[in-house]
Amino acid sequence: MTSLESALLGDELMGTVAALRRTVRRRLRTALPGPPLRGAQLELMRVVEQQPGIGIGPAARVLHLAANTVSTLVDQLIDLGMLVRDTDPDDRRAARLWLTESATQRLAAGRQARMELMTQVVAGLSAAEREALAQALPALRALLAALDALED
């Protein structure tokens, strides 16, 4: 594959993945309890769910965002009742982040709704299309790992 073909493939992949994410979010927006949330807000909530008590700096590194951007997201999510921030007992200058019960329920409902939607849609594809998706997953994971390695 030439450099131009690689560039075109990468561009088409990014456009398709972005459209897929937008479409799924739009479909699920009305099915989820609570206020509408942006993608970055949901991503931060997922990071806090996976690492309860995480600080703003570490969360920013996980999300590949600037710390001040994550701080703004934290403030928004606190205002929406989705996050709680407290002081790290080991470093009084640092904050720790926790999900509220509403946020935990919202993430669980989102996962369930997304699973139901994708089960329905994937089942409607041909066997060959489902197999192609399954075969593409390792390459997509490798692409993600290669992108992560560029930042290290």
N, C-alpha and C positions, 0 to 999 in steps of 0.2 A: 504494500500500500504506500502510495506516495505521500509526501508531506501535505500536499493540498488535499488529498483524499482524507487523510487523518484529520485535518482541520475541519473539513466539511462534515465528516462523521461526528466529530466532537460537538460542532455547532448544532447539528440536527438533534443529537442526543440531549443536549442541554435544553433546547427548545421544547422537545417532547416531554422531558421530565418535568420542566416548569409547568407546562400546560396540564400534565397529569395531576400534579400537586394542587394547582389552582382549581381544577375541575372537581377533584375530590373534596377540597375545603368548601367550595361553593355548595356542593350537594349535601354536605353534612351540617352546614351552618344552622339550618332550621331545626335539625334533629337534636342539637345539643343544648343542655340547660345552661342558663346564665347568659352573661353579656357576650356579644361577638368578640372573638379574640383574633389578633393578627398572627401570622405564622411565626414570627420571631418570639412573640409572647408564649405561644404554645411550646416552642422549642426550649425556651428557658424553663418552663414548667416541667417539661420532661427531664431536663438535666437535674433539676432540684428533686424530682421524684426518684431518679436513679441514685442521687448522691445527697440525701438529706443533710442539711447543715452546711452545704457548700458555700464558699464565699463568693463575692462578686468577681474578684480577679480570676480564681480558678474556673468559674462558670464562663467568664469571657474567653478563656483559653479553650475550653471545650467547644464553645460555639464559634470560635474564630472571629470574635467581635472585639471591639475596643471596650475597655472597662467602663468608660463613661456611657457607652451605648447600653450596656447591660444594666448599669445603675438606673438609667432612664426607664428601661423595661421593668426593673424591680419596682420603681416608684409607681408606675402604671398598674402593675399587678397588685400591689398593696392597696391602691385606691379601689381596685375592682374586687377586693376581698379574696384574692387568689393566693397571695404570699404573705408570710410573716417574716420580718427581719428582726434579729436580735443581735446582741453584741457577743462576739467570740470571747469566752472567759480567759483564753490564753493570750489574746491580743485585743485589748479594749478598743483599738482603732479599727478592727476588722468586723465585718458583719457576717452573720450566718443566715442562710435562707431556708425556709420551711414552707411546705404547701399547707394550705388550709384544707379543711374537710371538703369545702365546696370545690376546690381545685382538684382534689383527689377523685371526687365523684365525676367531675367534668372530664378528666383524662380517661377514666374508666369507661364512661359513656362514649367518648370519642373513639376509643379503641374498638369498642363493641360495634358502634355504628359503622366505622371504617371496615371492620372485618365482614360485617353483613353485606355492605355495598360491594366490596371487592369479591366476596364469594359469589355473589349474584353475577357480577360482570365477567369475572374470569370463567365461570361455568358456561357463560354464553359464547365464549370463544371456541374455535375449533380445537380438536385435540392437537393438531400441529402447532397452532398458535400458543396453546398452553405449554407445550413442550419447549417451544422457542423461548418463552419467558423463563421457564425453569433453567434452561441452558444458559441464558444470558446473566443470571444472578451472580455466578462466580466472577465473571468478567467485570460486572458492575462493582462488586466488592473490591476487586483488585484495582479498579480505577479510583475508587474512594481511598484506598490505602495509599496509592501513588500520590494522590492529591494531598493527603495528610502528611506524607513524607516530605513534600516540598516545603512545608511550613516549619519542619523541625530543624 
